[in-house]
Amino acid sequence: MNREIKVTDSIVDSVIDKFVERASFGKEKYGCDLDREDLGIIDYINHALEEHMDAILYLQKLKKIVETKGL
């Protein structure tokens, strides 16, 4: 699928670039993409929960760094 994405602003453009990079990385690492049909709804919910739990851990770590260093 080819699509043209118009330039928006530097932030939106960088996020789009990161999504494309992440999709390529995932396809290379796992040999599949989100068009796969071997996972069910619960599998996707579990993946999302795990990703969000990781994000919370990273945020807590960053908060601790900011509080400790007075940033």
Predicted model as a PDB file, atoms N, CA, C, CB and O in Angstrom, pLDDT in the B-factor column:
MODEL        1                                                                  
ATOM      1  N   MET A   1       0.848  -1.175   0.000  1.00 68.00           N  
ATOM      2  CA  MET A   1       0.000   0.000   0.000  1.00 68.00           C  
ATOM      3  C   MET A   1       0.890   1.234   0.000  1.00 68.00           C  
ATOM      4  CB  MET A   1      -0.963   0.000   1.219  1.00 68.00           C  
ATOM      5  O   MET A   1       1.776   1.375   0.844  1.00 68.00           O  
ATOM      6  N   ASN A   2       0.653   2.102  -0.930  1.00 78.00           N  
ATOM      7  CA  ASN A   2       1.378   3.371  -0.987  1.00 78.00           C  
ATOM      8  C   ASN A   2       0.458   4.487  -0.558  1.00 78.00           C  
ATOM      9  CB  ASN A   2       1.934   3.639  -2.402  1.00 78.00           C  
ATOM     10  O   ASN A   2      -0.717   4.522  -0.922  1.00 78.00           O  
ATOM     11  N   ARG A   3       1.001   5.386   0.210  1.00 77.00           N  
ATOM     12  CA  ARG A   3       0.211   6.538   0.618  1.00 77.00           C  
ATOM     13  C   ARG A   3       1.131   7.736   0.697  1.00 77.00           C  
ATOM     14  CB  ARG A   3      -0.503   6.290   1.975  1.00 77.00           C  
ATOM     15  O   ARG A   3       2.337   7.614   0.910  1.00 77.00           O  
ATOM     16  N   GLU A   4       0.545   8.862   0.525  1.00 82.00           N  
ATOM     17  CA  GLU A   4       1.298  10.099   0.640  1.00 82.00           C  
ATOM     18  C   GLU A   4       0.887  10.765   1.934  1.00 82.00           C  
ATOM     19  CB  GLU A   4       1.060  11.037  -0.583  1.00 82.00           C  
ATOM     20  O   GLU A   4      -0.294  11.015   2.172  1.00 82.00           O  
ATOM     21  N   ILE A   5       1.871  11.048   2.768  1.00 77.00           N  
ATOM     22  CA  ILE A   5       1.607  11.750   4.021  1.00 77.00           C  
ATOM     23  C   ILE A   5       2.183  13.144   3.880  1.00 77.00           C  
ATOM     24  CB  ILE A   5       2.220  10.996   5.259  1.00 77.00           C  
ATOM     25  O   ILE A   5       3.386  13.322   3.686  1.00 77.00           O  
ATOM     26  N   LYS A   6       1.314  14.117   3.980  1.00 80.00           N  
ATOM     27  CA  LYS A   6       1.762  15.498   3.852  1.00 80.00           C  
ATOM     28  C   LYS A   6       2.523  15.913   5.105  1.00 80.00           C  
ATOM     29  CB  LYS A   6       0.565  16.442   3.606  1.00 80.00           C  
ATOM     30  O   LYS A   6       2.252  15.435   6.206  1.00 80.00           O  
ATOM     31  N   VAL A   7       3.459  16.792   4.915  1.00 80.00           N  
ATOM     32  CA  VAL A   7       4.225  17.319   6.033  1.00 80.00           C  
ATOM     33  C   VAL A   7       3.283  18.140   6.901  1.00 80.00           C  
ATOM     34  CB  VAL A   7       5.437  18.175   5.543  1.00 80.00           C  
ATOM     35  O   VAL A   7       2.528  18.980   6.412  1.00 80.00           O  
ATOM     36  N   THR A   8       3.349  17.875   8.198  1.00 89.00           N  
ATOM     37  CA  THR A   8       2.488  18.603   9.132  1.00 89.00           C  
ATOM     38  C   THR A   8       3.336  19.545   9.965  1.00 89.00           C  
ATOM     39  CB  THR A   8       1.700  17.627  10.043  1.00 89.00           C  
ATOM     40  O   THR A   8       3.468  20.724   9.635  1.00 89.00           O  
ATOM     41  N   ASP A   9       3.904  19.038  11.032  1.00 94.00           N  
ATOM     42  CA  ASP A   9       4.858  19.804  11.825  1.00 94.00           C  
ATOM     43  C   ASP A   9       5.918  18.825  12.311  1.00 94.00           C  
ATOM     44  CB  ASP A   9       4.158  20.549  13.030  1.00 94.00           C  
ATOM     45  O   ASP A   9       5.772  17.615  12.137  1.00 94.00           O  
ATOM     46  N   SER A  10       6.960  19.329  12.906  1.00 94.00           N  
ATOM     47  CA  SER A  10       8.093  18.473  13.261  1.00 94.00           C  
ATOM     48  C   SER A  10       7.710  17.387  14.262  1.00 94.00           C  
ATOM     49  CB  SER A  10       9.217  19.314  13.830  1.00 94.00           C  
ATOM     50  O   SER A  10       8.253  16.283  14.210  1.00 94.00           O  
ATOM     51  N   ILE A  11       6.796  17.681  15.160  1.00 96.00           N  
ATOM     52  CA  ILE A  11       6.404  16.699  16.174  1.00 96.00           C  
ATOM     53  C   ILE A  11       5.587  15.574  15.549  1.00 96.00           C  
ATOM     54  CB  ILE A  11       5.600  17.375  17.298  1.00 96.00           C  
ATOM     55  O   ILE A  11       5.892  14.397  15.742  1.00 96.00           O  
ATOM     56  N   VAL A  12       4.549  15.938  14.799  1.00 94.00           N  
ATOM     57  CA  VAL A  12       3.721  14.925  14.141  1.00 94.00           C  
ATOM     58  C   VAL A  12       4.572  14.104  13.178  1.00 94.00           C  
ATOM     59  CB  VAL A  12       2.537  15.583  13.391  1.00 94.00           C  
ATOM     60  O   VAL A  12       4.452  12.880  13.134  1.00 94.00           O  
ATOM     61  N   ASP A  13       5.422  14.764  12.412  1.00 93.00           N  
ATOM     62  CA  ASP A  13       6.278  14.050  11.464  1.00 93.00           C  
ATOM     63  C   ASP A  13       7.191  13.059  12.177  1.00 93.00           C  
ATOM     64  CB  ASP A  13       7.115  15.040  10.655  1.00 93.00           C  
ATOM     65  O   ASP A  13       7.392  11.947  11.691  1.00 93.00           O  
ATOM     66  N   SER A  14       7.745  13.448  13.321  1.00 95.00           N  
ATOM     67  CA  SER A  14       8.642  12.545  14.036  1.00 95.00           C  
ATOM     68  C   SER A  14       7.886  11.346  14.597  1.00 95.00           C  
ATOM     69  CB  SER A  14       9.356  13.289  15.162  1.00 95.00           C  
ATOM     70  O   SER A  14       8.424  10.239  14.634  1.00 95.00           O  
ATOM     71  N   VAL A  15       6.645  11.553  15.035  1.00 95.00           N  
ATOM     72  CA  VAL A  15       5.835  10.435  15.544  1.00 95.00           C  
ATOM     73  C   VAL A  15       5.485   9.472  14.408  1.00 95.00           C  
ATOM     74  CB  VAL A  15       4.539  10.961  16.220  1.00 95.00           C  
ATOM     75  O   VAL A  15       5.564   8.256  14.580  1.00 95.00           O  
ATOM     76  N   ILE A  16       5.104  10.003  13.265  1.00 92.00           N  
ATOM     77  CA  ILE A  16       4.807   9.145  12.110  1.00 92.00           C  
ATOM     78  C   ILE A  16       6.041   8.331  11.738  1.00 92.00           C  
ATOM     79  CB  ILE A  16       4.332   9.992  10.897  1.00 92.00           C  
ATOM     80  O   ILE A  16       5.942   7.128  11.492  1.00 92.00           O  
ATOM     81  N   ASP A  17       7.200   8.978  11.696  1.00 93.00           N  
ATOM     82  CA  ASP A  17       8.446   8.277  11.376  1.00 93.00           C  
ATOM     83  C   ASP A  17       8.712   7.160  12.379  1.00 93.00           C  
ATOM     84  CB  ASP A  17       9.629   9.260  11.353  1.00 93.00           C  
ATOM     85  O   ASP A  17       9.135   6.070  11.995  1.00 93.00           O  
ATOM     86  N   LYS A  18       8.468   7.422  13.653  1.00 96.00           N  
ATOM     87  CA  LYS A  18       8.696   6.398  14.685  1.00 96.00           C  
ATOM     88  C   LYS A  18       7.746   5.220  14.521  1.00 96.00           C  
ATOM     89  CB  LYS A  18       8.533   7.003  16.083  1.00 96.00           C  
ATOM     90  O   LYS A  18       8.147   4.073  14.722  1.00 96.00           O  
ATOM     91  N   PHE A  19       6.484   5.487  14.156  1.00 94.00           N  
ATOM     92  CA  PHE A  19       5.539   4.391  13.911  1.00 94.00           C  
ATOM     93  C   PHE A  19       6.013   3.510  12.757  1.00 94.00           C  
ATOM     94  CB  PHE A  19       4.135   4.949  13.607  1.00 94.00           C  
ATOM     95  O   PHE A  19       5.962   2.283  12.839  1.00 94.00           O  
ATOM     96  N   VAL A  20       6.472   4.145  11.688  1.00 93.00           N  
ATOM     97  CA  VAL A  20       6.943   3.386  10.530  1.00 93.00           C  
ATOM     98  C   VAL A  20       8.176   2.576  10.901  1.00 93.00           C  
ATOM     99  CB  VAL A  20       7.255   4.326   9.349  1.00 93.00           C  
ATOM    100  O   VAL A  20       8.281   1.405  10.533  1.00 93.00           O  
ATOM    101  N   GLU A  21       9.116   3.187  11.630  1.00 96.00           N  
ATOM    102  CA  GLU A  21      10.321   2.478  12.067  1.00 96.00           C  
ATOM    103  C   GLU A  21       9.968   1.309  12.971  1.00 96.00           C  
ATOM    104  CB  GLU A  21      11.273   3.432  12.795  1.00 96.00           C  
ATOM    105  O   GLU A  21      10.534   0.224  12.833  1.00 96.00           O  
ATOM    106  N   ARG A  22       9.035   1.517  13.897  1.00 95.00           N  
ATOM    107  CA  ARG A  22       8.642   0.456  14.833  1.00 95.00           C  
ATOM    108  C   ARG A  22       7.964  -0.693  14.098  1.00 95.00           C  
ATOM    109  CB  ARG A  22       7.705   1.014  15.919  1.00 95.00           C  
ATOM    110  O   ARG A  22       8.196  -1.858  14.420  1.00 95.00           O  
ATOM    111  N   ALA A  23       7.133  -0.377  13.122  1.00 96.00           N  
ATOM    112  CA  ALA A  23       6.475  -1.422  12.337  1.00 96.00           C  
ATOM    113  C   ALA A  23       7.507  -2.248  11.577  1.00 96.00           C  
ATOM    114  CB  ALA A  23       5.459  -0.804  11.356  1.00 96.00           C  
ATOM    115  O   ALA A  23       7.398  -3.473  11.514  1.00 96.00           O  
ATOM    116  N   SER A  24       8.498  -1.589  11.007  1.00 96.00           N  
ATOM    117  CA  SER A  24       9.554  -2.307  10.280  1.00 96.00           C  
ATOM    118  C   SER A  24      10.363  -3.176  11.229  1.00 96.00           C  
ATOM    119  CB  SER A  24      10.481  -1.318   9.552  1.00 96.00           C  
ATOM    120  O   SER A  24      10.674  -4.325  10.914  1.00 96.00           O  
ATOM    121  N   PHE A  25      10.704  -2.628  12.391  1.00 96.00           N  
ATOM    122  CA  PHE A  25      11.454  -3.388  13.393  1.00 96.00           C  
ATOM    123  C   PHE A  25      10.680  -4.631  13.824  1.00 96.00           C  
ATOM    124  CB  PHE A  25      11.764  -2.508  14.615  1.00 96.00           C  
ATOM    125  O   PHE A  25      11.241  -5.725  13.894  1.00 96.00           O  
ATOM    126  N   GLY A  26       9.386  -4.457  14.115  1.00 93.00           N  
ATOM    127  CA  GLY A  26       8.559  -5.581  14.552  1.00 93.00           C  
ATOM    128  C   GLY A  26       8.446  -6.657  13.500  1.00 93.00           C  
ATOM    129  O   GLY A  26       8.495  -7.847  13.811  1.00 93.00           O  
ATOM    130  N   LYS A  27       8.293  -6.245  12.254  1.00 96.00           N  
ATOM    131  CA  LYS A  27       8.180  -7.228  11.175  1.00 96.00           C  
ATOM    132  C   LYS A  27       9.478  -8.003  11.028  1.00 96.00           C  
ATOM    133  CB  LYS A  27       7.818  -6.542   9.846  1.00 96.00           C  
ATOM    134  O   LYS A  27       9.464  -9.215  10.809  1.00 96.00           O  
ATOM    135  N   GLU A  28      10.604  -7.303  11.150  1.00 96.00           N  
ATOM    136  CA  GLU A  28      11.899  -7.978  11.048  1.00 96.00           C  
ATOM    137  C   GLU A  28      12.132  -8.895  12.247  1.00 96.00           C  
ATOM    138  CB  GLU A  28      13.034  -6.946  10.941  1.00 96.00           C  
ATOM    139  O   GLU A  28      12.586 -10.027  12.076  1.00 96.00           O  
ATOM    140  N   LYS A  29      11.833  -8.429  13.445  1.00 95.00           N  
ATOM    141  CA  LYS A  29      12.092  -9.204  14.657  1.00 95.00           C  
ATOM    142  C   LYS A  29      11.155 -10.403  14.788  1.00 95.00           C  
ATOM    143  CB  LYS A  29      11.957  -8.314  15.880  1.00 95.00           C  
ATOM    144  O   LYS A  29      11.600 -11.500  15.125  1.00 95.00           O  
ATOM    145  N   TYR A  30       9.857 -10.204  14.522  1.00 92.00           N  
ATOM    146  CA  TYR A  30       8.873 -11.257  14.765  1.00 92.00           C  
ATOM    147  C   TYR A  30       8.411 -11.971  13.500  1.00 92.00           C  
ATOM    148  CB  TYR A  30       7.686 -10.679  15.459  1.00 92.00           C  
ATOM    149  O   TYR A  30       7.729 -12.993  13.576  1.00 92.00           O  
ATOM    150  N   GLY A  31       8.782 -11.438  12.341  1.00 95.00           N  
ATOM    151  CA  GLY A  31       8.412 -12.079  11.089  1.00 95.00           C  
ATOM    152  C   GLY A  31       6.946 -11.920  10.723  1.00 95.00           C  
ATOM    153  O   GLY A  31       6.433 -12.657   9.882  1.00 95.00           O  
ATOM    154  N   CYS A  32       6.270 -10.964  11.347  1.00 94.00           N  
ATOM    155  CA  CYS A  32       4.858 -10.721  11.030  1.00 94.00           C  
ATOM    156  C   CYS A  32       4.532  -9.274  11.381  1.00 94.00           C  
ATOM    157  CB  CYS A  32       3.915 -11.714  11.804  1.00 94.00           C  
ATOM    158  O   CYS A  32       5.351  -8.554  11.952  1.00 94.00           O  
ATOM    159  N   ASP A  33       3.327  -8.871  11.030  1.00 94.00           N  
ATOM    160  CA  ASP A  33       2.883  -7.522  11.353  1.00 94.00           C  
ATOM    161  C   ASP A  33       1.479  -7.594  11.934  1.00 94.00           C  
ATOM    162  CB  ASP A  33       2.919  -6.603  10.100  1.00 94.00           C  
ATOM    163  O   ASP A  33       0.986  -8.684  12.221  1.00 94.00           O  
ATOM    164  N   LEU A  34       0.840  -6.470  12.107  1.00 94.00           N  
ATOM    165  CA  LEU A  34      -0.479  -6.453  12.738  1.00 94.00           C  
ATOM    166  C   LEU A  34      -1.595  -6.937  11.823  1.00 94.00           C  
ATOM    167  CB  LEU A  34      -0.795  -5.067  13.209  1.00 94.00           C  
ATOM    168  O   LEU A  34      -2.752  -6.997  12.238  1.00 94.00           O  
ATOM    169  N   ASP A  35      -1.264  -7.282  10.587  1.00 94.00           N  
ATOM    170  CA  ASP A  35      -2.255  -7.902   9.719  1.00 94.00           C  
ATOM    171  C   ASP A  35      -2.401  -9.398  10.021  1.00 94.00           C  
ATOM    172  CB  ASP A  35      -1.872  -7.692   8.253  1.00 94.00           C  
ATOM    173  O   ASP A  35      -3.246 -10.070   9.428  1.00 94.00           O  
ATOM    174  N   ARG A  36      -1.598  -9.909  10.921  1.00 94.00           N  
ATOM    175  CA  ARG A  36      -1.662 -11.326  11.295  1.00 94.00           C  
ATOM    176  C   ARG A  36      -3.046 -11.659  11.830  1.00 94.00           C  
ATOM    177  CB  ARG A  36      -0.581 -11.669  12.348  1.00 94.00           C  
ATOM    178  O   ARG A  36      -3.753 -10.785  12.331  1.00 94.00           O  
ATOM    179  N   GLU A  37      -3.422 -12.906  11.722  1.00 96.00           N  
ATOM    180  CA  GLU A  37      -4.755 -13.321  12.154  1.00 96.00           C  
ATOM    181  C   GLU A  37      -4.726 -14.477  13.148  1.00 96.00           C  
ATOM    182  CB  GLU A  37      -5.579 -13.710  10.957  1.00 96.00           C  
ATOM    183  O   GLU A  37      -5.745 -15.125  13.390  1.00 96.00           O  
ATOM    184  N   ASP A  38      -3.544 -14.731  13.722  1.00 96.00           N  
ATOM    185  CA  ASP A  38      -3.422 -15.859  14.641  1.00 96.00           C  
ATOM    186  C   ASP A  38      -3.642 -15.486  16.104  1.00 96.00           C  
ATOM    187  CB  ASP A  38      -2.073 -16.480  14.489  1.00 96.00           C  
ATOM    188  O   ASP A  38      -3.613 -16.356  16.974  1.00 96.00           O  
ATOM    189  N   LEU A  39      -3.860 -14.205  16.384  1.00 96.00           N  
ATOM    190  CA  LEU A  39      -4.107 -13.769  17.752  1.00 96.00           C  
ATOM    191  C   LEU A  39      -5.565 -13.372  17.908  1.00 96.00           C  
ATOM    192  CB  LEU A  39      -3.182 -12.595  18.132  1.00 96.00           C  
ATOM    193  O   LEU A  39      -6.199 -12.863  16.984  1.00 96.00           O  
ATOM    194  N   GLY A  40      -6.074 -13.619  19.101  1.00 97.00           N  
ATOM    195  CA  GLY A  40      -7.448 -13.254  19.389  1.00 97.00           C  
ATOM    196  C   GLY A  40      -7.528 -11.954  20.162  1.00 97.00           C  
ATOM    197  O   GLY A  40      -6.512 -11.322  20.452  1.00 97.00           O  
ATOM    198  N   ILE A  41      -8.732 -11.572  20.485  1.00 97.00           N  
ATOM    199  CA  ILE A  41      -8.976 -10.323  21.203  1.00 97.00           C  
ATOM    200  C   ILE A  41      -8.241 -10.295  22.532  1.00 97.00           C  
ATOM    201  CB  ILE A  41     -10.468 -10.125  21.430  1.00 97.00           C  
ATOM    202  O   ILE A  41      -7.598  -9.299  22.863  1.00 97.00           O  
ATOM    203  N   ILE A  42      -8.329 -11.365  23.290  1.00 98.00           N  
ATOM    204  CA  ILE A  42      -7.651 -11.413  24.602  1.00 98.00           C  
ATOM    205  C   ILE A  42      -6.140 -11.298  24.431  1.00 98.00           C  
ATOM    206  CB  ILE A  42      -7.999 -12.725  25.352  1.00 98.00           C  
ATOM    207  O   ILE A  42      -5.472 -10.655  25.241  1.00 98.00           O  
ATOM    208  N   ASP A  43      -5.600 -11.913  23.389  1.00 97.00           N  
ATOM    209  CA  ASP A  43      -4.158 -11.804  23.140  1.00 97.00           C  
ATOM    210  C   ASP A  43      -3.756 -10.346  22.930  1.00 97.00           C  
ATOM    211  CB  ASP A  43      -3.753 -12.649  21.912  1.00 97.00           C  
ATOM    212  O   ASP A  43      -2.760  -9.883  23.486  1.00 97.00           O  
ATOM    213  N   TYR A  44      -4.539  -9.624  22.123  1.00 97.00           N  
ATOM    214  CA  TYR A  44      -4.224  -8.213  21.884  1.00 97.00           C  
ATOM    215  C   TYR A  44      -4.408  -7.382  23.148  1.00 97.00           C  
ATOM    216  CB  TYR A  44      -5.100  -7.653  20.760  1.00 97.00           C  
ATOM    217  O   TYR A  44      -3.629  -6.462  23.399  1.00 97.00           O  
ATOM    218  N   ILE A  45      -5.414  -7.689  23.937  1.00 98.00           N  
ATOM    219  CA  ILE A  45      -5.605  -6.981  25.208  1.00 98.00           C  
ATOM    220  C   ILE A  45      -4.409  -7.226  26.124  1.00 98.00           C  
ATOM    221  CB  ILE A  45      -6.919  -7.435  25.901  1.00 98.00           C  
ATOM    222  O   ILE A  45      -3.901  -6.294  26.748  1.00 98.00           O  
ATOM    223  N   ASN A  46      -3.961  -8.469  26.204  1.00 98.00           N  
ATOM    224  CA  ASN A  46      -2.800  -8.790  27.047  1.00 98.00           C  
ATOM    225  C   ASN A  46      -1.546  -8.071  26.566  1.00 98.00           C  
ATOM    226  CB  ASN A  46      -2.556 -10.304  27.064  1.00 98.00           C  
ATOM    227  O   ASN A  46      -0.781  -7.551  27.379  1.00 98.00           O  
ATOM    228  N   HIS A  47      -1.327  -8.034  25.261  1.00 96.00           N  
ATOM    229  CA  HIS A  47      -0.167  -7.303  24.722  1.00 96.00           C  
ATOM    230  C   HIS A  47      -0.243  -5.825  25.111  1.00 96.00           C  
ATOM    231  CB  HIS A  47      -0.098  -7.448  23.174  1.00 96.00           C  
ATOM    232  O   HIS A  47       0.754  -5.239  25.533  1.00 96.00           O  
ATOM    233  N   ALA A  48      -1.418  -5.231  24.968  1.00 97.00           N  
ATOM    234  CA  ALA A  48      -1.586  -3.816  25.309  1.00 97.00           C  
ATOM    235  C   ALA A  48      -1.361  -3.579  26.802  1.00 97.00           C  
ATOM    236  CB  ALA A  48      -2.986  -3.331  24.903  1.00 97.00           C  
ATOM    237  O   ALA A  48      -0.714  -2.605  27.188  1.00 97.00           O  
ATOM    238  N   LEU A  49      -1.893  -4.466  27.636  1.00 98.00           N  
ATOM    239  CA  LEU A  49      -1.684  -4.328  29.082  1.00 98.00           C  
ATOM    240  C   LEU A  49      -0.205  -4.388  29.427  1.00 98.00           C  
ATOM    241  CB  LEU A  49      -2.443  -5.422  29.842  1.00 98.00           C  
ATOM    242  O   LEU A  49       0.278  -3.580  30.221  1.00 98.00           O  
ATOM    243  N   GLU A  50       0.520  -5.333  28.843  1.00 98.00           N  
ATOM    244  CA  GLU A  50       1.953  -5.468  29.114  1.00 98.00           C  
ATOM    245  C   GLU A  50       2.715  -4.223  28.674  1.00 98.00           C  
ATOM    246  CB  GLU A  50       2.517  -6.705  28.408  1.00 98.00           C  
ATOM    247  O   GLU A  50       3.597  -3.747  29.388  1.00 98.00           O  
ATOM    248  N   GLU A  51       2.380  -3.701  27.507  1.00 97.00           N  
ATOM    249  CA  GLU A  51       3.047  -2.495  27.014  1.00 97.00           C  
ATOM    250  C   GLU A  51       2.771  -1.300  27.929  1.00 97.00           C  
ATOM    251  CB  GLU A  51       2.589  -2.180  25.581  1.00 97.00           C  
ATOM    252  O   GLU A  51       3.670  -0.506  28.207  1.00 97.00           O  
ATOM    253  N   HIS A  52       1.541  -1.177  28.388  1.00 98.00           N  
ATOM    254  CA  HIS A  52       1.196  -0.064  29.281  1.00 98.00           C  
ATOM    255  C   HIS A  52       1.849  -0.210  30.644  1.00 98.00           C  
ATOM    256  CB  HIS A  52      -0.313   0.032  29.444  1.00 98.00           C  
ATOM    257  O   HIS A  52       2.248   0.786  31.249  1.00 98.00           O  
ATOM    258  N   MET A  53       1.962  -1.429  31.131  1.00 98.00           N  
ATOM    259  CA  MET A  53       2.659  -1.635  32.407  1.00 98.00           C  
ATOM    260  C   MET A  53       4.118  -1.225  32.273  1.00 98.00           C  
ATOM    261  CB  MET A  53       2.555  -3.114  32.864  1.00 98.00           C  
ATOM    262  O   MET A  53       4.668  -0.595  33.176  1.00 98.00           O  
ATOM    263  N   ASP A  54       4.754  -1.575  31.151  1.00 98.00           N  
ATOM    264  CA  ASP A  54       6.131  -1.142  30.914  1.00 98.00           C  
ATOM    265  C   ASP A  54       6.214   0.380  30.887  1.00 98.00           C  
ATOM    266  CB  ASP A  54       6.665  -1.728  29.594  1.00 98.00           C  
ATOM    267  O   ASP A  54       7.128   0.968  31.465  1.00 98.00           O  
ATOM    268  N   ALA A  55       5.260   1.013  30.216  1.00 98.00           N  
ATOM    269  CA  ALA A  55       5.268   2.475  30.130  1.00 98.00           C  
ATOM    270  C   ALA A  55       5.160   3.110  31.512  1.00 98.00           C  
ATOM    271  CB  ALA A  55       4.122   2.963  29.237  1.00 98.00           C  
ATOM    272  O   ALA A  55       5.831   4.103  31.794  1.00 98.00           O  
ATOM    273  N   ILE A  56       4.325   2.547  32.367  1.00 98.00           N  
ATOM    274  CA  ILE A  56       4.176   3.081  33.729  1.00 98.00           C  
ATOM    275  C   ILE A  56       5.482   2.941  34.500  1.00 98.00           C  
ATOM    276  CB  ILE A  56       3.033   2.357  34.481  1.00 98.00           C  
ATOM    277  O   ILE A  56       5.872   3.846  35.238  1.00 98.00           O  
ATOM    278  N   LEU A  57       6.155   1.814  34.330  1.00 98.00           N  
ATOM    279  CA  LEU A  57       7.446   1.634  34.999  1.00 98.00           C  
ATOM    280  C   LEU A  57       8.459   2.667  34.530  1.00 98.00           C  
ATOM    281  CB  LEU A  57       7.985   0.224  34.751  1.00 98.00           C  
ATOM    282  O   LEU A  57       9.189   3.231  35.345  1.00 98.00           O  
ATOM    283  N   TYR A  58       8.513   2.920  33.227  1.00 98.00           N  
ATOM    284  CA  TYR A  58       9.434   3.928  32.700  1.00 98.00           C  
ATOM    285  C   TYR A  58       9.096   5.318  33.230  1.00 98.00           C  
ATOM    286  CB  TYR A  58       9.403   3.930  31.171  1.00 98.00           C  
ATOM    287  O   TYR A  58       9.993   6.085  33.578  1.00 98.00           O  
ATOM    288  N   LEU A  59       7.816   5.642  33.292  1.00 98.00           N  
ATOM    289  CA  LEU A  59       7.405   6.943  33.818  1.00 98.00           C  
ATOM    290  C   LEU A  59       7.760   7.087  35.296  1.00 98.00           C  
ATOM    291  CB  LEU A  59       5.901   7.141  33.621  1.00 98.00           C  
ATOM    292  O   LEU A  59       8.197   8.152  35.730  1.00 98.00           O  
ATOM    293  N   GLN A  60       7.575   6.023  36.064  1.00 98.00           N  
ATOM    294  CA  GLN A  60       7.919   6.075  37.481  1.00 98.00           C  
ATOM    295  C   GLN A  60       9.418   6.288  37.661  1.00 98.00           C  
ATOM    296  CB  GLN A  60       7.474   4.788  38.191  1.00 98.00           C  
ATOM    297  O   GLN A  60       9.840   7.044  38.536  1.00 98.00           O  
ATOM    298  N   LYS A  61      10.228   5.617  36.826  1.00 97.00           N  
ATOM    299  CA  LYS A  61      11.677   5.783  36.884  1.00 97.00           C  
ATOM    300  C   LYS A  61      12.058   7.222  36.548  1.00 97.00           C  
ATOM    301  CB  LYS A  61      12.373   4.803  35.921  1.00 97.00           C  
ATOM    302  O   LYS A  61      12.885   7.823  37.235  1.00 97.00           O  
ATOM    303  N   LEU A  62      11.463   7.770  35.500  1.00 97.00           N  
ATOM    304  CA  LEU A  62      11.758   9.156  35.126  1.00 97.00           C  
ATOM    305  C   LEU A  62      11.341  10.135  36.214  1.00 97.00           C  
ATOM    306  CB  LEU A  62      11.060   9.510  33.820  1.00 97.00           C  
ATOM    307  O   LEU A  62      12.050  11.103  36.491  1.00 97.00           O  
ATOM    308  N   LYS A  63      10.199   9.884  36.824  1.00 97.00           N  
ATOM    309  CA  LYS A  63       9.738  10.740  37.920  1.00 97.00           C  
ATOM    310  C   LYS A  63      10.736  10.721  39.070  1.00 97.00           C  
ATOM    311  CB  LYS A  63       8.350  10.288  38.414  1.00 97.00           C  
ATOM    312  O   LYS A  63      11.052  11.767  39.639  1.00 97.00           O  
ATOM    313  N   LYS A  64      11.229   9.545  39.410  1.00 97.00           N  
ATOM    314  CA  LYS A  64      12.209   9.411  40.488  1.00 97.00           C  
ATOM    315  C   LYS A  64      13.482  10.172  40.145  1.00 97.00           C  
ATOM    316  CB  LYS A  64      12.529   7.928  40.753  1.00 97.00           C  
ATOM    317  O   LYS A  64      14.045  10.849  41.005  1.00 97.00           O  
ATOM    318  N   ILE A  65      13.944  10.072  38.908  1.00 96.00           N  
ATOM    319  CA  ILE A  65      15.138  10.795  38.491  1.00 96.00           C  
ATOM    320  C   ILE A  65      14.929  12.297  38.615  1.00 96.00           C  
ATOM    321  CB  ILE A  65      15.511  10.428  37.054  1.00 96.00           C  
ATOM    322  O   ILE A  65      15.787  13.004  39.143  1.00 96.00           O  
ATOM    323  N   VAL A  66      13.793  12.786  38.130  1.00 96.00           N  
ATOM    324  CA  VAL A  66      13.500  14.215  38.184  1.00 96.00           C  
ATOM    325  C   VAL A  66      13.430  14.696  39.628  1.00 96.00           C  
ATOM    326  CB  VAL A  66      12.184  14.522  37.458  1.00 96.00           C  
ATOM    327  O   VAL A  66      13.981  15.745  39.963  1.00 96.00           O  
ATOM    328  N   GLU A  67      12.765  13.944  40.471  1.00 96.00           N  
ATOM    329  CA  GLU A  67      12.633  14.338  41.888  1.00 96.00           C  
ATOM    330  C   GLU A  67      13.982  14.286  42.603  1.00 96.00           C  
ATOM    331  CB  GLU A  67      11.622  13.421  42.611  1.00 96.00           C  
ATOM    332  O   GLU A  67      14.287  15.156  43.419  1.00 96.00           O  
ATOM    333  N   THR A  68      14.776  13.287  42.305  1.00 95.00           N  
ATOM    334  CA  THR A  68      16.068  13.127  42.973  1.00 95.00           C  
ATOM    335  C   THR A  68      17.059  14.198  42.560  1.00 95.00           C  
ATOM    336  CB  THR A  68      16.646  11.760  42.678  1.00 95.00           C  
ATOM    337  O   THR A  68      17.824  14.705  43.380  1.00 95.00           O  
ATOM    338  N   LYS A  69      17.036  14.539  41.271  1.00 93.00           N  
ATOM    339  CA  LYS A  69      17.999  15.507  40.755  1.00 93.00           C  
ATOM    340  C   LYS A  69      17.450  16.920  40.737  1.00 93.00           C  
ATOM    341  CB  LYS A  69      18.428  15.117  39.370  1.00 93.00           C  
ATOM    342  O   LYS A  69      18.151  17.856  40.353  1.00 93.00           O  
ATOM    343  N   GLY A  70      16.195  17.081  41.151  1.00 83.00           N  
ATOM    344  CA  GLY A  70      15.597  18.407  41.207  1.00 83.00           C  
ATOM    345  C   GLY A  70      15.452  19.060  39.845  1.00 83.00           C  
ATOM    346  O   GLY A  70      15.597  20.276  39.716  1.00 83.00           O  
ATOM    347  N   LEU A  71      15.174  18.283  38.861  1.00 79.00           N  
ATOM    348  CA  LEU A  71      15.036  18.831  37.489  1.00 79.00           C  
ATOM    349  C   LEU A  71      13.689  19.481  37.291  1.00 79.00           C  
ATOM    350  CB  LEU A  71      15.229  17.731  36.439  1.00 79.00           C  
ATOM    351  O   LEU A  71      13.403  19.991  36.208  1.00 79.00           O  
TER     352      LEU A  71                                                      
ENDMDL                                                                          
END                                                                             
